[in-house]
Amino acid sequence: MKVYEVLASSRFLLATMNRNGVSADDIMYLDMFYEYRDMLAEGRKDAEIRDFLSNKYKLSSSTIKRVMKHLNEECVIY
């Protein structure tokens, strides 16, 4: 498949992502986001979760906080 074919077949999705500030690179944070969400549901504290994920994924606590906020934003689809 050629690049233009991928773009053409995903046009709506890519345009929606672009309008909402979502990067294709954000996909690398999905597993971490699910872990964060599950740990919150278990009743763990935010700082404890960020500390754990910071060590596991080798990211700063502030980066994890920023990513979690970003992935929780509402997307406008039109």
Contacts in CASP RR format, 6 or more apart in sequence:
PFRMAT RR
TARGET T0000
AUTHOR 0000-0000-0000
METHOD contacts of the structure
MODEL  1
MKVYEVLASSRFLLATMNRNGVSADDIMYLDMFYEYRDMLAEGRKDAEIR
DFLSNKYKLSSSTIKRVMKHLNEECVIY
7 14 0 8 1.000
16 22 0 8 1.000
16 75 0 8 1.000
16 77 0 8 1.000
17 23 0 8 1.000
17 24 0 8 1.000
19 76 0 8 1.000
20 73 0 8 1.000
20 75 0 8 1.000
20 76 0 8 1.000
22 75 0 8 1.000
26 67 0 8 1.000
26 70 0 8 1.000
26 71 0 8 1.000
29 67 0 8 1.000
29 71 0 8 1.000
30 71 0 8 1.000
32 53 0 8 1.000
32 56 0 8 1.000
32 57 0 8 1.000
32 64 0 8 1.000
32 67 0 8 1.000
33 67 0 8 1.000
33 68 0 8 1.000
33 71 0 8 1.000
35 53 0 8 1.000
36 49 0 8 1.000
36 53 0 8 1.000
36 64 0 8 1.000
36 68 0 8 1.000
39 49 0 8 1.000
39 52 0 8 1.000
40 46 0 8 1.000
40 49 0 8 1.000
47 61 0 8 1.000
50 61 0 8 1.000
50 64 0 8 1.000
50 65 0 8 1.000
51 61 0 8 1.000
53 59 0 8 1.000
53 64 0 8 1.000
54 60 0 8 1.000
54 61 0 8 1.000
54 64 0 8 1.000
57 64 0 8 1.000
59 67 0 8 1.000
END
